[in-house]
């Protein structure tokens, strides 16, 4: 029985083999439905960003209050935190409505698009994309602060440890990008653990703090310690009318505690069915946990007077853990547990944008407002282009700000509260158009969300304008314009391609079809092109050589005449100024100037597998094709010929026939390369 020949399998490229080694075997598209998250994993993956903001939200409030009103800041932080929790409540109700109605990825972008149109929706998309980028930088920088804070509190000031802020933060971004490129399921398993560790650690700290507070043994921090933010004077702060401005600014800073709240609505599609119900339950759970932790940390700051430091370390949360657990071995273990859990959740909180950003970008790209490359799933079913883009921009932002959390927060909350505003306004419009039970309540909640969120954006933009918020204010309109410009280009291209001629339209009808084969040498690539030219069955086939070097042209004509099996005459066209593309365009224009002749130009392209072969040979075929693409009646076809493969096949055949391989080094030198 004859053996059945196995189908020819193309060899894997080195780049693909490296990708497979780093990322694992590829996942087939049919597995997308199985790559979903159950609620506990979704809480860990998507809520880490939101819950982890507990680590710096209260501190950012104190950073505004302490320099102006001094120790009174520790009293004022509680009502400011209460106001933030009220915002958390209305935003949670709004987004519960969003995830129930809109069960695809996109969140406030989808809400704005469906209710205000695609152009207005780009305000939401830019807001979310900017927020995701800044979130990555803020989270990893705050996580590194947690590690450095632990080192300061346990071992004093370690020489040189502060210089690890930037390199360690950058390394974490690269690790997160790698983890997400491996696929969603692996990311879910890994990143859900730190969220629960952080909840347990901070919960334990709060319980011990309450016990010690009731027992009267809870110590105070030294508000006059070296490096602490200088204390202001409460009386002068109120006297100069700074009260409202400072409270509003502190409220805006504390609004960073709510960043990440929108992540679940942007990634509803990663939940298991029923998506809306599971997303709503996870959102409510996340908000309850966040509210409890933020209130607890602010309350501990009120009782312990944990104060921000100018360089960001030790953090307020680290000081609270140090004061609550006290000294000794148990105290050190408790501090280590809190700081380790804090660093882990902050680092993994930066993973939330790596889940939400690619989904949102793919959704916007589907609407043709971003490059369509962002819609493609990669090796492991992740949106690889979105993940890589996010990592690159976040790294650049990290370098520019030197991984300083205080500088990054100035760019932070504007984006997310703009998204809250668009979601609230969009859901208000949605319910106003429908008569349904409870419409008045739903309209009221969503309208309050829109108004309050817009007020926070305005406050943050004014109070933080000179500290970096101006950059976001400038980027927003430019970003919206750029996305609309991309969409306009895509629509123009689509309209041009869809203009299919209808019966009766004046369509050019070619009476002659001529095929030119560009020949720079007589070799296998040229012979293959000539054979292909005859398969097209044109009216005329002609080989054309553009003479740049006269001696080379004479040798080519002599070999052409002496070579058996050549099926077309060789025409030599002078090119004295060596402008090859210009000469080819002139010949093509002359051939088709009658309006009745169609020209197909076949360009043999010799391809080389090795990097050295690619380096030694220039690419002429693509440049010729690009030069001729605008000429009517002219079509350019590039015929690739694998030189390296032909060389590998030729050697064994000649050895079997007993023929010596030719010595290329003794051949007559060529003056110019062919169409490679």
N, C-alpha and C positions, 0 to 999 in steps of 0.2 A: 504494500500500500504506500503510495507516494506521500512524502511528508508535506504538510501544508505550511507554506512559508508564512512566518510571523509578519504582521504588518509593521512597516517601517515606523519606528518611534524616533522623533527628533530628539537630539541630545539636549539635556538641560543646560542652560547657560550658567556660568559661574555665579552670577548675581542671584539667580533663582536658587541655586544650591545653598548659597549663604543664607538667603531668606528662610529656606526650609530648615536649615540648621538652627537659626536663631528663634524662629517663630513656631516651629513644629510643622506637621503635615497640614496641607490646606484643607479647609472645610468646604463642602459642597453647598451650593445655594439652598438646596432643599432642607438643610438643617437650620435655617433661620428661625423657623417656627419653634424649634426646640431650644434655641438660644434665648430663653426668656427667664426673668427673675421672679421668684416667689416673694411674698411680702417681706419676710425677715431679711432676705438678701438685698431686696430693693431698698429697705430702710438703711442698711449699712452702706450700700453703694451710693445712693442718691441723696441721703440725708446727712452724710458726713460733713459736707460743706456748710450746711445750715447749722447743725448742732455744734460744730467745731468753732463757730464764731463766738461762742460763749467765752472762749479763751481770751478774746481781745475786745469784745463789745463794751463791757463795763469799764475797762481800762481807757478806752477812747473817750468815754464820757468824762472820766476824771481828768484826763489830760487837758481838757478844755476848762473844766471848773476849777481845779486846784490853783492854777497860776493867778486866778482873778479873785476868788472868794475864800481861798485858804481851806481851813479845816471844815468850814461850812459846806464844802463840796461833798463831804461824806454823808451829810444829811440830805442835800439836794439830789444826790444820785438816786434815791428811792422814788421820788415822784417822777423824775425823768424816766426811770425804768418802767414805772407804771404806765406812762404815756406810750412807751414803745410796745409794751404788752398789749395795750388797746389796739395799736396799729397791727400787731401780730394777729389779733383776733379777727379784725375785719378783713385783712389780707387772706387769712386762712379760709374764711367763709367764701370770699371771692374765688379763690383758686379751687375750692371744693366744687364750686359751680362749674369752673372751667374744665376740670378733669372729668367731670360727669358728662358734659356735653361734647367736648372735643377730645376724642380718644386717640388722636394721632399725635405724633411728636410735633412740637412747635410752640405750645403754650400760648403766651400772649401774642406771638406772631400770627398764629392761626386765628385767634380771636379778632385781632385788628384787621387781618386780611378779609375775613368773612363778613365783617360788619362795616368796615370803612374803605375797603378796596386795597389792591396790592401796593399802590404807591405809598399810601399812608402807613401801611403795615411795615414798610422798611424802617420807620422810626423805631418800632419794636425790635426788628431784627438787628439793627445796628446796636441798640441798647443792650440786647442780650449777648451779642457777640463780643462787644467791648467788656461787658461784665464778666463773661467767662474767661477772657484773657487776663484781666486784672485779678480775678479770683485765684487763678493758678499761682500768680506771683505773690499775692498776699498770703495765701495759705502756707506755701512752702517757707516763706520768710518768717512767718509767725511760728511755724514748727521748729525752725532752727533756733529762734529766740527761746523756745521752751527748753531745748537742750543746753544752750549756753546759760540760761537762768539756773538750771540744776547744777551746772558746774560752778557757778558763782556762789550759790547758797551752800553747797557742800564743801567745796575746796577753796573758797575765796576767789580772788581774781587770778585766773590762770593766764600766764603770759602768752599772748598770741591767739587765744581761743576766739576772740571777737573777729579775727580775720577769717575764720571759717564760715562766716555768715553767707557770703556770696557763693563760694565753690560748693559748699554742702547743699545749698538751696538749688543750685543748678544741677547737681548730680541727682537730686530727688526728682526733678522734672524729667530728666532723661529716663530714670527708672519707671516713672509713671507712664510715660509714652510707650516704653517697651512693653509694660504689662498690658496696656490696652491694645497694642498691636497684636498681641497673642490671642485676643478674643474676649468677648463679653462674659462668658461663663467663668473663665479663669479670674477675670477682674472681680466678679461678684464674690467668689469664694474667698479671695484674698482680702478684699477691702471691707468686708462686712465685720470682721473681727475688731478692728480698732474702734469702731463706733460704739460697740457694746462695752469694750474696755473703758472708754472715756466716760460713758454714762455711769458705769459702776464706780470708777475712781472718783469722779466729782460728787456722785451721790454719797459715797462713803465719807468724803471730806465734809460735805454739808451736814451729814448726820452727826459726825464727831464734833463739828463746830457748834451745832445746836446743843449737844450735851454739855460741852465745856462752857458755852455761854450761859446755860441755865445754872451750872455749878459755880459761875463767877470766876472761872480760871482761864478765860480766853484772853490772850495777851494782845497788846497793841503794837503796831509797827512803829519804827522810828521815822517820823515824817521829816526830820531834819538830817537824815543820813546823807553822806556824800554821794552826789550823783542823782539824788532825787529831784523831781520837778520842784522849783522854788514855790513856797506858799505865798499866795496873795493875802490881802486883807479884806475880810468880808464886808466891813463897813464901807471902805472906799469903792468896792465893786458895785454895791447897791447905790451908793451916793451918786456916782457918775452915770447912772441910768443904764448900766451895762446888764442889768438883770435879765431883761427879755432877750436881748441879743445873745448873751452867754447861754441861757437856758435853751434857746432855739439851736444854737450851734452845738451844744452838748447833745441835744436830741438828735440832730442830724448825724453826728459822729456815732452815737449809739445805734442809729439805724443800720450800721454795718452788721449788727447782730442778726438782721433779717435776711441778709444776702444768702442765697442758696435756697430760699423758700420756693422759688419758681422752678427749681431743677426737676421736680417730679412732674410738673405739667409739661415740661419740655421733653420728657422721656416716657410719656404714658405708654408708648408702643412697646417698651421693653417688659411691661408687666404681663403676667399670664391672664387669660380670660377668666372672668369679665374684667377688662382693663380698667374701665371707669371706676367700678366699685373698689377694686384693689388699690388703685392709685389714691382714691379719696381716703380710704382707711389709713394708708401709709402716711398721707399728708397730715391728717389729724393727729396721728400718733407722734409724728415728727414735731409738730407745732407744740403739742403738750410737753414733750421732753424739752424742747428749746426754751419755752416759757419758764418751766420750773428751774432749769439750770441758770438762765440769765438772772432771774429774780434771786436765786440763792447766792450767786457770785456777787451781785450788787449788795445784797444784805450783809454778806461777810465783809465786804469792803467798808460798809457803813460801821460795823462793829470793830473791825481790826485796824482801820485806817491804813490799809495797804495802799501805797502811793506809787504812781508811775515814775519811772526813771527816764532821764533824758535820752540815754542811748537805747532804751527799750528793754534792758535786762537789769535785774530780774523783773519778770512780769508781775502784774498784780495777782494773777492766779497762782503763780509760784510762791509769792510771799504768803498768800492765804494758806496754802498747803503747808508751808514751813511753820507758820504760826499755829495752825490747828493741830498738827501732829506733834509739834514740839521737837525737842532734841532726843539724843539717844539713838539706839539701833532701830527701834520701832518707828521713831519719827523720821529717820533717814529713809527707811523702807517705804513709809507712807508717801513722803515727798517724791521718792523715785517712781513709785507707782503712778502718782498723778502726773508727773512731768513726762514719763514715758508714754502714758496713754494720751496726753495732750499732744505731744509731738507726733505720735502715730496718726491720730485723727486729723490733725492739721495737714499732715502730709497726704493722707488718703482723702481728706476733704478736697484737696486739689485734684483728686481723681474725678470728682463730679463733673467739672467742665469737660474732661476727656470723654465722658459719656454723653453729656448734653450738647456740647459744641458741635461734634460731627453730625448728630441727628438733626439739629437745627439747621446747620449749614447745608446738609443734603436736602432738607425740605425747602429752604430758600432757593437752592440751585434748581430743584425741580420746577419752581416757578420762574426760572430763568433770570434770577436777579444776582446769582453768583455763578462762577464757572461750573459747567456740568461735570467736570472731573470730581467734584465733591460729592456726587451722587453714587459713585462707584464703590462697591464693597471690595475689600482687599483679600489678602491671602487667608485670613482667619475670620471672614465675614464682618470685620470691623470697617468703618469708613476711614481707611488708612490715610487718605489725603487730608482729611479734616484733622485727624490726630496729629500728623506731622506739622501741619500749618499752625495749629494751636501751640505746640511745643516750641516751635521756632520763634513765634512772636512773643510768647511769654518769657522765653530766655532773654530776648532782646530787651524787654521791659525790665527784667530783673537786673540786667547789667547797667541799664541807664539809671535806675533808682538805687543801685548798690544794695538791693534786697532790704531796704529800709521800710518797715511796716507803716510808720507814720506818714512817709511820703506817698506810699501806695494807697493808703486809705483815702487820700484826697481825690483819687481817681475812681474810687470804689462804688459808693452807694448811688451815684447819679444814674449809672446804667440800670441797676436793678430796680430802682424806684420809678424810672421812666417806664420800664416794662410793667411794673405794678399799675401805673397810671393807664397804660394802653389796655391792659387786661380789664381793669375796672370800668373804663369808658366803653370798651367793646361789649362787655357783658351787660352794661346798662342799656346800650342800644339794642342788644339782642332781645332783652325782656320787654322793652318798650314796644317792640313790634309784635309781640305775642300776647294774647289774652289767656292766661293760665292761672291756676291756683297759686296764691302766695306771690303774685307778681310784684305787688307793692313792696313787700319785704325784700325781695331779691333786688329790685331796682334801688332801694335805699342803701343796702349793704354795698353794692357795687359802685354806686355813685359816691358814697363816703370813701371807699377805697381809692377811687380815682382822684378825688379832691385832696385827701390827706397825702397821697403819694406825690401828687404834683407840688404840693406845698413843701414837702421834704426836698424834692429836686431843686426847687427855687431857693430854699434856705441853704442847701449844700452848695449850690452853684455860687451864691453870693459870699457865704462865709469862708469857703475854701478856694475861691477863685485864684487868689495870688499864691496859693500853696500847691497848685498843680491842676486844680479843677478846670482851669482855662483850657487845658489840652483837650479834655473831654468835650467841653463846650464847642471847641473848634472842630474836633473830629466828627461830632454828630452830624452836622449839616453836610460836611464833605463826604462822610460815609454814605449818607442817604442819597446824595447826588451820584456817587460812584455806582451804587447798586441800581439806581434807576437808569443810569447810562448803560450799564451792562445789559439790562433788560431791553432797552431800546435797540441795542446792537443785535441781540438775539432775535428780536421780532423782525427787524429789517432783513436779516439773513433768511429767516423762515419765510417771509413774504416773497423774497426773491426766488427761493427754491420751490415754492408752491405754485409759481406762475407757470403751470403746465400749459403748453399750446393746445387750443381747442380746435376741432374741425372748422376749417374756413379761415383760420388765422394765417397771416402771411409768414410762413415758415420757410427758411432757405432750403432749397432742394439742390444738392450737389450732383452735377453731371459726371464729374471725374473724381476718382480717388487715387491719390499718389502717396506712396510710402517712401520716405527717406530713411536710410540707415546711416547714422553717423559712424564713420570708420576712421580710427586713428592707427589701426594696425590690422593685420590679417592673422587672427587667432581664433580660438574656440568660441570666445564671447561674440566676436563679429559674425562667425559662421552661424551660430545659433540665432542671432538676430536676423540674418538674411533668410534663414529657413522660416522663421516665424512671420516675416514680412510676406512671404509667398502664401502662407496659410490664410492671410487676410483677404486674398484674392482681389488685389487692387488693380487698377488700370495700368499702373506703372510702379516698378520697384527700382530704386536708385541708391547706390552707395555713395556717400558724400564725404570727402575729406577736406577740411579747412587747413590750407597750407600756411603754417606759421614758420616752419623751417623747410627751406627748399630742398636740402639734401635728404632730409627724412622723407619728404613727399616723393622724391624720385625713387628712393629705395622701396617705398610702399607700392608705387605704381608697377615697378619691376616685379616684385613678389606677387602682386595681384594678378598680373598677366601669366605668371608662371605657375600659379596655384590651381590645381584641378578641382572642380566641384564648386567654384565660385559662380553664383547664379545671377549676378547683376554687374553691370558696368560701374566702374569707379569714376566719379566726377570730382575733380580737384577745384576748389574755390579758393582764390587768393585771399589772404588775410594779413596784409602787410603791417597793419597797425597792432596786430596781436590781440584785438578786441574780439574774442571768440563769440561771446554772447551777442554782441552787436551784429556780427557777420551772419550768425544763424538767424537772427530776427529779420535781417534784410532779405535773405534767401526765402524764408517762409512767407514774408509779405509779398515778394514778387510772384511766388508760385500761386498764391491764393487771391491775387489782386483782381482777377476777372469775376470774382464772386460766385463762380460755378465749380471751383476746384477745392476739394477737401484734402488736407494734408495731414498725414500721420507721421510723426517723427519718432523713430525708434532709437533709443539711446542705450547702448550696452553699458552696464555698470558692473565693474569688477569689484567684488566684495572680498574682504579679508577677515578671517576669524581672529587672528592674533592681534593683541594691542600694538605690536611693532608694525604689523602689516597695515593697520589703520593709520598709524602715525606717518608711515612712509608714502602714503598715497592720498592725494587730495580728492575731494568730492566735487566733480564737475557736473554730473548728471542732474542733481537737484537744482543747481543754479540755472541750468539751461531750461529746465521745465518751468521754473518760476518766471524766467524772462519771457517765455512764450505763452503764458496762461491767459493773457489778455487779447491775443490775436484771434479774430473770428475765423472759424474754419480750420483751426489748427489744433490737433490733439497730440499730446506728448505721452509716450509710454516708455517707462524705464524698465529694462530687462536685466535683472540681477544675475550675475554669474559668479558662483562661489569658487574663487581661485584656490583657496586652501584645500577644499574638498577635492577638486580636480587633481591637485598635486599629489594628495594622498592616494588617490585611485590610480594615478599614472605610474607611480613608482613600482608597485607590485607587478603590474602588467608588463612593464619593460624588463624587470628582473626575470619573470617567468619566460619571456621570449628571448632572453639572453642578450638584450640590447643594452648598451651602456647609457646611463642617463646623461643628457647634454650638460655641458659645463656652462652655466649661465654667465659666469664671470668672463668668458672669452667671447661672448656675443658682441656684435657691433653696438656701441652705446647709442641709446635713444636720446634725442634732443629734448623731448617733452613727453610727459605721461599721457595716457589715454583718458577716456571718460570713466573715472573711477568713483 
